[in-house]
C-alpha cells in the first residue's frame, strides 16, 4: 500500500490527552509511511495489550491491520501455543478467559515476527530484555520506534538502568514507556482504567496514544520517561510490604500509611538517581493509582502475604512456582538490586521502608517489624513551603 497522506499537529502534547481525531492535523500535508506493529511478548499483560492495539489499528488507514505478536513457544496439552492462538484466538495459558481479535498473528520466531514491522511494543519480563534486543539488532528499520510496557529496572556498577535505555542502546531507536494501574484480566474484560505514557518525542507519543487509548483504557501523556519507569518498578517492592501487612491483619489504616510512605520513597529514589522529575507523575496512573492497585491485589502482594503467613519459612522461588503458574515476581529481584545501590551510596537511612522490606524478605527479620520506622521516617520527599 502506498504512503498515506495525512495532516499532523505540531503542538507538544506534554501532560495532555490529545483527541485522536485531531492528532494528525497540520497546515501542510506530509507523507506517513504505513506503520506495522510487532508486540514483543505474549504473556498475560502482552495479550491484554494486544487486544487494545488490534482493535485500534483498524481505526486508522496508516496502520497495517495485521498485528504480529511474538510468542515464546510452549507446548500446551500436546499442541504449540502459537498454533492454539492462531486457530482458536485464545491465549490458553496466559489469558484463557478472553478472545483475541483475529487480526493478531502469533509468531514463534522473533525475527519473523519483527519482519516488515517498524513499531515495537516490548512487554516481556525485564530479565529477558537484553538478549531479546540483541536478537532484533540489525533486523529492524532505522526509523523504527518502540514503547516499553515492562515494569522493571536494572542495575550495574554505574547505578540504575531503565528498560527504555536498554532498548535505545541496543537498537538505536526512540523509546516511550507505558505504565499504570493495569491489571491485565480487567483490561481484557473492558473494565475502565487509565495508564500513563512517558515520552521524549511528541510525534511518537501520538502514535502510541492512537494505539492504546480507547473508551475504557484512557491514556495521559507526560514528558518524563524516567519517573514513569521508576514508579512502575518500585511499586512492586512496596507491594511486598503491603503483603506483610495483610498477613498480620494490621488493617486499612496501617496499609494506607504504608502506601503513602512507599510513594514518598519511590519519588525520593527517582529524584535521587534521575534528577528533577515531573512531580505530576506521582498522581498519574503510573504513580499513586498503580501503587494502590498493586498493594491491593497484585501478584507481589499475594505472594508476600503467603511468605509472611508461612513465617518466612517457604522460599520465594517455591511460592512463585506454586502461585503464579509461570509468571514471575518482580518485587523480590528489584529489592535485592535496589539495596545494592543504596548500600553502595551509603543512603539506606533515606529509604527506611525499603530497608525494612528487604530485612524481612531476605535477612529473617520478624514480620511485625514492617512498621518499625524511625520517628523521621517520612523525610522531605517533596520541597515543603517555608513557614
N, C-alpha and C positions, 0 to 999 in steps of 0.2 A: 504494500500500500504506500502511495506517495506521502511526503510530509503533509501535515495538516496546517492550514493557515488559521492562526488564532490571534487574539489580542491579549496582551499581558499587562498586569497592573504593577507599576514600578514601586509603589509605596511599600515601605518596610513594615511587615505585619507584627512588629515587636509586641509581645504580650497581648495578642489580639486573636480574634476568631473570624477570619475573613469569610465572606459568603462565597461558596464555590461558584455560584452563578456569575460573580463579578471578578473572581480572582484572576481571570485570563483576559481582562480588558486593558487596552492600551491605545494610545493615539496613533501609533504606527504598527503596521502589520509585521509579524515575524513568523518565520517557519519553525515549527517544533517537530523534530523527528518523532516517529512512533516510539512510545515507551512500552517496554515489555518487562514484566515483573517476574522475579525469582525469589521465592521465600526459602531462606536457608534454615531449615528446621521444621519438623512436623510433630512436635510434642503437643502437650495439652494447650499451651498458650499459642504456639505456632499455628495449630489447626483452627483455633478460635479466631485469630487474626486473619487467617486465610479466608474465612467465611466473609468477613467485612470487605476485604480487598477484592475478592472475586465478584462481589455484588457491585462495588463502587466502580470498578473499571468499565462496567457496561454503560455508565452514565456519560462517558466522555469518548469522543471519536479518536483521541490521540493516545489511548491506551489499548494495547492488544487485549482482546477478551480472554485469551488463554493465560492462566496463571500457573507457572511451574512451581512445584513445592518439592524441595529435596527431602527425601525420606531415608533415614538410616535404616537399611533393610533388616527386618526381623521376620522370623517365621512364627506365624500365629496359627495354631491348630493345623499345621502342615502346609500352610499357604503363605506366600510372601505378602508382607504388609502393604507394599506398593500396589500389588495386584488387587488386593481387597479394596483399597481406597479407590482405585480407578474403576473397578467393576461395581462395587456396592455404594460408593460415595460416602463412606463412613470410616473414620479412623478408629477402628475397633479397640485398639489398645489405649490410646491417649485421650480420645474424645468420643466415647462409644454411644452416647445418647443423643447425638446431633448429626444431621445430614450435612454433608459438604456440597457446595454448588458444583454442578457438573463441569464447569469450566476450570476447575482445579485439576491439574495433572500431576500425579505423584511420580517422581523420577528418582530411582535409587542411586544413580551415579551423579555426583556433584557437578562434574564438568558438563555432563549432558544437560543437567537442569539449568546451568548458567548459560548455555549456548544461546546466542542471539538476544540475551537479556541485557538491560542497561540500568535497571532499578532493582536494588537488592535489599531485602528485609532480613536481617540477622536475628534469629530467635532460637538460639541453642544454649546449652549450659556453658557458662563462661570459661570453664577449664578446657573446652574443645575449640575455642575461637582461633587461637594462633595457627593450629595445624589446618583448620578449615580454610583460613585466609591463604595459607601457603599453597593449598591445592588450587585456589582460584587465581593466584598470582599469574599474570600473563595470559589469562584466559578470558578476560572481560574487556570491554571497550574502555578507552581512556576517559571518556566523558560520562562514565557510569556514576551513579550516586547511590548512597546507602543510608539506611536507618537501622539503628540497633535497638532491639526490644529486650536486650539482655540485662538482667538485674544482677550486676556483679561488678567488682573492681578487682584489679590485680596489683601485685606489688613486686618490686625488685630492690636492689641495693640503693637505687636513687629515690625510691619513695612510691607514691601511689600512681598506678597506671589505669586509665579509663579504657573501657571497651572501645569507645569511638577512636581513641588514639591508636589502639592496636590495628583496627581496620584501616584507618588512614595511613598508618606507617607501612603496612603490608601491601596495600592495594593502591595507594596514592590517589584516593578519591575523597570527595567531601562526604562527611558523615553527620547525620542528625541523630537524635535519640528520642525514644518514646518511653514514658513511664507513668504509672498512675495506679489508682485503686482498681485493679483489673483482675478479678478472679475469672479465669477462662471459662468455666462452665456457665457462669452467669452471663458473660458476654455472648457466648454461643446461643444462649436461650433468648437473647434480645432484651435483657433487662437493662434499664437505663444506668449509665455510668459515665464517667469523664476520664480523660487522660491528658497528659501534657507532652507536647513535642518541644524539645530544646533544639536550637539550630544555630548555625553560623551564617548560612547562605539563605536569604529570604526567598529566592526563587525556588530553591529545593524544598523549603518549608511548605510552600504552597502545594507542591507535588504531593508531599506526604499528607498534608491536610486533605487533599482530594481523595487520597487512597484510604484514609482511615475515618474521617468524620462522617457520621450519619445521625439519624434522628435519635438513636439510643446509645450512641458512642460519641460523645461530644469532645472535641479536641480544642485545647487552647495552646497558643504558641508563645514561647518565651525564648529570648535570645540569651541562653545560658545552658550549654550542654554539660558543664561541669556539675552544677548543683543538682540538676535533674538526675544525673547518674549516681552521684554520691548518696543522695537521699534514697534512691532505688535500691542501693546495695546495703546501706547501713540499717535500713528499716528491718531487714531480716535478722540482724543482730539484736535489735531492740525487742523483736518478737520472741526471742528466746527468753528474755526476762519476763515478758508477759505470760509465757507458758509456765514459768516457775511460779509466778504469782497465782495463776489459776489452779495449779496443783495444790497450793496451800489454802485455797478458798479464801483469799485475802479480801475479795470483794471489789466492787466497781470503783470506789473512791481510790483505793490503792492502785488499781490498774490505770485509772485516768492519770494519776500523778506520775506513774512510771512512763506513760506515753508522752506526757509533757516534758519530763526530764530527758527522755530519749530524743525528742525532737530538737531540744536545745543542743544536745551533744552532737547530733547529726549536722546541725548548722555550724557548730563550732569547728567540727572536723573539716567540713567543706571550705570554710573560710580560712582555716589554718593552712591547708595544703593547696588551695587554688585561688588565694587572694580574695578580694571583694567579690561576693556573689550576689545574685539577684534575690533580695530578701523576699520578694513576692513568691518565689518558688516554695517557700515554707508552707504557704496556704493554698498552693495549687494542688491538683490531684496527685502530682509526683511527690508532694511533701506530706502534709498532715493527713490527707484522705487516705493515701496508700499506707501510711503508718498505722492508722486506725484499723483499716481492713485487715492488714497482716497480723496485727496484735489481737484481733477478734477471732479470725478463722483461718489464717494461712497455715501452710504445712509446717513452717518453722515453729510456730506457736504450738501446734498439735503435738509434734514430736518432742519438743522441750517439756511439755506438760507430762508426757509419758515418761520421759527421762527422770523428771523430778518425783513422780509418783512411785517410780521404782527405786527411789533413794539414790539415784546416780549409779546404780549397780549394773545397769544394762548399757552397753556401748551405743554410741551414736550410730555406728555402722549397722549394728543389729536392728535397731529401731527403724532406721531408714529403709532397710531391706524389707522389713515386716510391714511397714505402714504406707510406704509411698509407691510401691508397685513400679519400680523403675525410675521414678523421679528422684531428684537429688535435693538434699538440704543445701541451702546457701549460707545460712547464718553461722553455722559452725565453722566452715572453712574461712569465711570472711573475718570472724572474730579472731581467729588464730593469726591471720596476716595483719590485721589492724593492730593487734597487741605488739607484734614485732616492730612496727613502725613507731608506736607510742613509746615503747621501751627504748628504742634507739635514740629517739629525740628527747628522752627524759621528760615526758609530759603526761604521764599517767594520771597525775593529780587533776588534770584538766578534764578528764573523762572518767569520773568515778563509777558511773552506771555501767559503762562498757567493761571497766575493770572488774566489777562485781560479777557480771555475767560470765566473763572468762574464768574467774576463780571457781565459780560453781560448776561450769561446764567441763573444766579441764584440770583443776587443781584440788578437787574434792571438798571444796568449801560447802558448808551446810546450806541447804536450800533457803531457809529463812533469812540468811544474810543478804538476800536480794534487796532489802530495804535498809541496810546498814550504811547509810550515807553520812558523810561528814556534814556538819552544820552548813557549810558554804557550798553544798552540792550543786546548786543551780548556776553559780558563777555569773558572769556577764556575757551571755551569748550574743546579745544584741546591745548596741550602744544605748545606754539609758539617758534620758533627758536630765539636764542639770537642774538642781533644786532652785 
